[in-house]
């Protein structure tokens, strides 16, 4: 007769993943804890705005998930305030309708990454990259309560500068895909953040008084390489500038096959 194990059972988690620096860091954190990521769930917004979720290029998560060796689960949402969190819940519980994801990509003339249409059963935790937004965290807490799963927010209330330096020291590489504050101009679109550009970003954040980690919506990012990636990604796209804000519209993402990590 086997003695009951005193070791805690490894968690099976879903990572709420935008493709940006914070959610990708949190996914790596979960893997470092030995947890199984059953899916990276990304909310694809069918509008230009969202109070809850990143709107720019979150579909790149499908390629990032492949580089991490985990399934990708896209969830469609209109982005309507107070409804989008229930769009996420329905996706996590019921999956997505056949053909709807393909149509979303076809409408944008982007190749659709491989995905799963239903999250496997028996997962018990949701990992998020929330930093300081009480609006977002409160709604995610209610969601996990309804789903009867635990919530894990490894970056919650982390010091902004310490977080950015941690990304650098652990060899995360990411590009800025949108800017929307004074001090960040068109030249930042598509710019890779490394130690040199981070120094520039810090100086501008001090001068113009914006959050150096972008938590106030000043900028958004997409990760091109991380400790958990088998290979880095190469992105291609174009800039779109609207006078005082802009986006780097990603059109394709592919692994750099010749790169040896």
N, C-alpha and C positions, 0 to 999 in steps of 0.2 A: 504494500500500500504506500503510495507516494505521500510524503509530507506536504502540506500546503506551503507554497512558496511565500517567503516574506518579502520578495522583491515586488515593487509596484508594477502593475501591468503597463507596458508601453502604450502611450496615448496614440490614438488615431485621430488626426486633426484635419480640418479644412483651413486653408490660409486664404483670407480675403485679400486678393492681390490685384493691385493696379498696374504693376510693372515698374512703379517708382522705387526710389531708394529706401523708403521706410518699410513698405510691405515686403520688399525683397530681403532686406536685412532681417525682418521678423521671420520670414520663411527659413532663412539660414539658421537663425537662432533655434527654431523648432527642430531642425535637422541635427544641430549640435547637441540637443538634449536627447537625441536618440528616438524622437517621435516619428511616427509614420505619417507623411502627408498623403492623404487619400485623394486630395484634389486641391488645385489652386483655383479658386473661384473668382472670376472677374466680372464686374458689372459693366456692361456695354450700354452707354447712355445714348438714347435716340433723340437727343436734342443738344443744344449748345451750353446747357447749364445744369448744375446739380449742387444741392446743398450738402450731399453726403459723399459723393464719389468723384474721383478724378475723371475728367471727360476726354482728355487728349491721349490718343494712341494706347489706350489700355489693352487693345487687342494684341499688342506685342507680347503680353503675358503668355500667350499661347506658345510662342517661340522660346521664351524664357523657361517656361515649365518643361519643355522638351529638353532644354540644356540641363535642367535639374533632375531629369529622369522621373518626373511625376505627372499625373494626368492633369489636363486643363479643362475647366468647366466654365463656359461663358454663360452669363445670365443677362437677359435683355431687360431694359427698363426705360420708361419714358422720361425719367428724371424729374417727375412731378414731386414737389415737396410733400413730405409725409406719406407719399405713396411708394416712393422708391425703396424704402426699407422693407415694405411688404412684397415688392417685386423680388427682392433678394431672398426673402423667406420662402416664397413660392418656388423659386429656382432651386434653393437648397433642399426643399422637401419633395418637389414634384419633377424637377428637371426642366428641360426646354422642349418645346414642340418641334417636331421634325420639320426641317426646311427653313425655320425662322432665322436661325443663325446664318445659314448660307445666304439668305436674302439680305440680311444686314450687311454682310461683306460684299455681296454683288452690287448693292446700291452704292457702295463707296469705291468700287472697283479695286478691292484689295483681296489678295489670296487668303482664303480661310485656313488657319492652322488646324491641325488635328485636335479633336476635342471629344469629351464624353458628354452624353446628353443627360446622364443621371448620376448623382454622387453615390458611391457605394454605401451600403448600410453600415451601421455599427461604428459611427464616428462619434467622438465624445467631447471635442473641443474645437473652438474657433479661434484662430490666431489673427490678430490685426496689427497694423503698423501705426495706430493712433498715437499722436504726440501730445496735443494739448486741447483739442476741440471737445469741450463738454457736450456740445450739440450732437456730435457724431457718436461719442462714447456712450452717452445716455441711451441713444436709440439702439446701438449695438448690444448694450447690456439687456435691454428689454427683449431684443430679438433672441439672444442666447437663452434667456429665461423661458421664452415661449417654446424654444426648440429643446430645452432641457439638456443643454451642453454647457461646458465651462468656457469662460472667456479668458484669453491670454493676450495681454498688451505689453510686451517686453520693453517698449520704448516710452511708455506713458510718463510724462513729466520729466523726461531726460533733459539735461542741460543742452541747449541748442549747439553750442560750440563743441562740447565734448562729443555729441552725437556725430557731427560732421567730421571731426578728427578720427573718430572710431571707424567711420566708413572708409576714410583714407588709409588708416593703418591696417585694415583688413582687406585691402585691395579691391574694394568696390569701385567700379567705374560707371559713371552715368552722365547723361547729357541733359541739358535743359531744353524742355520741349515747349514751354510757354512762359511768358513774362507778363506781369500786369501790375507793376508798381513803378513809382518814380525812382530813377537811379539804374534801372535795368532796361537797356535799350535793345535795339534789333540785333546788335552784335553778339548778344548772349544766346540767341536762338541756335540750338544745335551745338552749343559749346560744351566740350568735355570738361567735367570738373575733376581737377587734379590739385596737387598742393599749390601750384602757382595760381590757378584760376580761383581756388578757394580763398587765397590771400586777397585777391582782388574783390571777391564777393564780400568778404568780411569788412574790408575798407568801405565799400559802398553801403553795406548794411548799417555801419556806424554813422556814416554821413547822412543817409536818407532815412534812417531809423525804421528799417524793415527787418523782419525775422530772417536770420542768416540760414535757418533750416527750411524756409519757405512755408512754415506752418500757417501763416496768415493768407495763403493763396498768392503770394508774391511771385512764385514760380513753381513749375511742376517738372518732374524728371522722368526719364526712362533709363533703366539700368542696362548697360551693354555687357558688363562682365562682373562676376562675383565669385567668391570662393567655392560656391556650390555649382557653378556652371562647368560643364564639360568643355565648352569652347565659348569664346566671346562672340557677340553678335555684331554684325555690320548693318547699320541703318542707312536708308536712303530716303530722301524726301525734299521738301521745299519750304521756304519761309513764307509766311503770310503775316503782313504787318498792317495794323489798323490805327495808326496815328500815335497811340500811347501804350499799346499792348500788341502782342503777337504770339503766333504759335509756329513751331517747326512741325509741319504736317508730314508724318512718317508714312511712306507708301510701301515700303518693303523692309523685311528684316531677314537676315540669313546668317548662319554660323560661318565663322572664318575657319574653313576646313584645314588650312595649312598651319594653324597656330598650335603649338605644343605647350600645354600648361605645366 
